[in-house]
Amino acid sequence: MLGTIVNTSTILIGGTFGALVRSGIGEKYRQVLFNGLGLCCIVLGCNASLPNMAKSDFPVLFILSIAIGGLIGTKLDLAGRIDRASEKRKGNLNGLATGCLLYCIGTFSIVGPVLSALSPTQGWAISETANTYLYTNATLDLVTSAVLAASYGWIMLLAAPILFCWQGMFYLIAINFGAAMPEPMRVELSIVGGVLIVSSGLSILGIKDCKTMNLLPSLLVPVIFYAIKSLI
């Protein structure tokens, strides 16, 4: 879990830096950051989803995941709860959803915890090999978190514990299921995650508020599906 702890810490450090310098950024420059982030999210989301759709063993699973996850998230009113808890405007909530997706979706953040769990433990030596993906991801997230926090403020620090739980979930899955953890699960998560990143991009650009936070439970559907499938 050392790599995950480092990754979580870099988000807190980068987010704190970005939030502190936020007051020095003019509104017109902040708007440029919003537009840039929105466009980047759409491109990154498409890049995550489209190449993996051809690899999917169950092409309709991502549709079911979005539908089921959206219903669960709406029933739990995740967007409303976080919005009320943060006492911020909706734009900041969209920023938090975007940050969570950018940090959590991708090979580094999914495969990294698995490699860390499956690698032989030799004291602190494990950090030199098994955590390479997570250290790389931490470096990227350090920069990303600073930019996001400069745009959205202190609320972005909430993404750190979410990332910790996300990577911790894959760490525990790997510990319990070992190498049996299916590669198709990563494919499906990339497809669903890509759709959600596009959703965040649309919200940031003001094209359509898709309430992305309510769709986050969609990411759990492929995990549960393949966990059940492995037991049958």
C-alpha positions in Angstrom: 0.0 0.0 0.0 3.0 2.3 0.1 2.5 3.4 -3.5 -1.1 4.2 -2.9 -0.2 6.3 0.2 2.4 8.2 -1.9 -0.2 8.7 -4.6 -2.8 10.0 -2.2 -0.2 12.3 -0.6 0.7 13.9 -3.9 -2.9 14.8 -4.5 -3.1 16.5 -1.1 0.1 18.4 -1.7 -0.7 19.4 -5.3 -4.3 20.3 -4.3 -3.2 22.4 -1.4 -0.7 24.3 -3.5 -3.3 24.9 -6.2 -5.9 26.1 -3.7 -3.5 28.5 -2.1 -2.6 30.2 -5.3 -6.1 30.2 -6.6 -6.8 33.7 -5.2 -4.1 35.1 -7.4 -5.6 33.8 -10.6 -8.0 36.3 -12.4 -11.5 35.2 -13.4 -10.7 35.3 -17.1 -7.7 33.1 -16.7 -9.7 30.7 -14.5 -12.3 30.5 -17.3 -9.5 29.5 -19.7 -8.6 26.7 -17.3 -12.2 25.5 -17.1 -12.5 25.4 -20.9 -9.2 23.7 -21.3 -10.1 21.1 -18.7 -13.4 20.5 -20.3 -11.9 19.9 -23.7 -9.2 17.7 -22.3 -11.7 15.6 -20.4 -13.7 14.9 -23.6 -10.6 13.8 -25.5 -9.3 11.7 -22.6 -12.7 10.1 -22.1 -13.0 9.1 -25.7 -9.4 7.8 -25.7 -10.2 5.6 -22.7 -13.5 4.2 -24.0 -13.2 3.8 -27.8 -10.1 1.6 -28.0 -11.4 -0.7 -25.3 -14.8 -1.2 -26.8 -13.4 -3.5 -29.4 -11.7 -5.6 -26.7 -14.9 -6.0 -24.6 -16.2 -9.5 -24.0 -19.6 -8.1 -23.1 -20.3 -5.0 -25.3 -23.5 -4.2 -23.4 -22.0 -4.3 -20.0 -21.0 -0.6 -20.0 -24.5 0.3 -20.9 -25.9 -1.7 -18.0 -23.2 -0.3 -15.7 -24.2 3.3 -16.6 -27.9 2.6 -16.2 -27.6 0.6 -12.9 -25.0 2.9 -11.4 -27.0 6.0 -12.4 -30.1 4.7 -10.8 -28.2 3.9 -7.6 -26.4 7.2 -7.5 -29.6 9.1 -8.1 -31.4 7.1 -5.4 -28.6 7.9 -3.0 -28.5 11.5 -4.2 -24.8 11.5 -4.2 -24.5 14.8 -6.2 -26.9 16.5 -3.8 -25.3 15.2 -0.7 -21.8 16.2 -1.6 -23.0 19.6 -2.9 -24.8 20.3 0.4 -21.8 19.0 2.4 -19.3 21.2 0.6 -21.6 24.2 0.6 -20.1 25.1 -2.8 -21.7 25.9 -6.1 -22.3 23.1 -8.6 -19.2 24.0 -10.7 -17.0 22.9 -7.8 -18.9 19.6 -7.5 -18.3 19.0 -11.2 -14.6 19.7 -10.6 -14.5 17.1 -7.8 -16.2 14.5 -10.0 -13.7 15.3 -12.8 -10.7 15.0 -10.4 -11.9 11.6 -9.1 -12.3 10.2 -12.6 -9.0 11.6 -13.9 -7.1 10.2 -10.8 -8.9 6.8 -10.7 -9.4 5.8 -14.3 -6.4 4.5 -16.2 -3.9 1.7 -16.3 -1.6 3.2 -13.6 -4.3 3.6 -11.0 -5.9 0.2 -11.6 -3.0 -2.1 -12.5 -0.6 -0.4 -10.0 -2.3 -1.6 -6.8 -2.6 -5.1 -8.3 1.1 -5.3 -9.1 1.9 -4.0 -5.6 -0.3 -6.7 -4.0 1.0 -9.6 -6.2 4.7 -8.8 -6.0 6.8 -10.7 -3.4 7.4 -8.7 -0.3 11.0 -8.1 0.7 10.7 -5.3 3.2 11.0 -1.8 1.7 12.5 -3.3 -1.5 9.0 -3.8 -2.9 8.8 0.0 -3.4 11.5 -0.2 -6.1 9.6 -2.4 -8.4 6.0 -3.1 -7.6 5.1 0.5 -7.0 6.6 1.9 -10.2 3.2 2.4 -11.8 1.8 4.1 -8.7 4.9 6.4 -8.4 4.4 7.4 -12.0 0.7 8.0 -11.4 1.6 10.1 -8.3 3.8 12.4 -10.4 1.1 13.0 -12.9 -1.5 13.5 -10.2 0.7 16.0 -8.4 0.5 18.3 -11.5 -3.2 17.6 -12.2 -4.3 18.2 -8.7 -2.6 21.6 -8.6 -4.3 22.7 -11.8 -7.7 21.4 -10.7 -7.5 23.0 -7.2 -6.4 26.3 -8.8 -9.7 26.1 -10.7 -12.1 24.7 -8.1 -10.5 25.3 -4.7 -10.2 23.3 -1.5 -13.0 20.8 -2.4 -10.5 19.0 -4.6 -8.8 17.6 -1.6 -11.8 15.3 -1.1 -10.6 13.4 -4.2 -7.6 12.1 -2.2 -9.5 9.7 0.2 -11.6 8.6 -2.8 -8.5 7.6 -4.7 -7.1 5.8 -1.6 -10.3 3.7 -1.4 -10.4 3.1 -5.1 -6.8 1.8 -5.3 -7.3 0.0 -1.9 -10.2 -1.9 -3.4 -8.0 -3.3 -6.3 -5.3 -4.0 -3.8 -7.6 -6.1 -1.7 -9.1 -7.8 -4.8 -5.6 -8.8 -5.9 -4.7 -10.1 -2.4 -7.8 -12.3 -2.3 -8.0 -13.4 -5.9 -4.4 -13.1 -7.0 -3.5 -13.5 -10.6 -7.1 -14.6 -11.2 -8.2 -11.0 -11.4 -9.5 -10.8 -15.0 -8.0 -8.4 -17.6 -11.5 -7.9 -19.0 -12.5 -6.1 -15.8 -9.9 -3.4 -16.6 -11.2 -3.1 -20.1 -14.8 -2.6 -18.9 -13.7 -0.1 -16.2 -11.9 1.9 -18.8 -15.0 2.0 -21.0 -17.3 3.1 -18.2 -14.7 5.5 -16.8 -14.2 7.0 -20.2 -17.9 7.7 -20.6 -17.9 9.4 -17.2 -14.9 11.5 -18.0 -16.7 12.7 -21.2 -19.7 13.5 -18.9 -17.5 15.6 -16.7 -16.2 17.4 -19.7 -19.7 18.3 -20.9 -20.5 19.6 -17.5 -17.4 21.8 -17.2 -18.0 23.3 -20.6 -21.6 24.1 -19.6 -23.0 22.0 -22.5 -25.0 19.6 -20.3 -24.9 18.9 -16.6 -25.0 15.1 -16.5 -24.7 15.0 -12.7 -21.6 12.8 -13.1 -21.3 12.2 -9.4 -24.6 10.3 -9.5 -23.0 8.1 -12.1 -20.0 7.1 -10.1 -21.5 3.8 -8.8 -21.4 2.6 -12.4 -17.7 1.9 -11.8 -18.6 -0.8 -9.2 -20.8 -2.8 -11.6 -18.0 -4.4 -13.7 -16.1 -5.2 -10.5 -19.1 -6.9 -9.0 -20.0 -8.6 -12.3 -16.5 -10.2 -12.7 -16.3 -11.0 -9.0 -19.5 -13.0 -9.3 -18.5 -14.5 -12.6 -15.2 -15.8 -11.0 -17.2 -17.7 -8.4 -19.5 -19.4 -10.8 
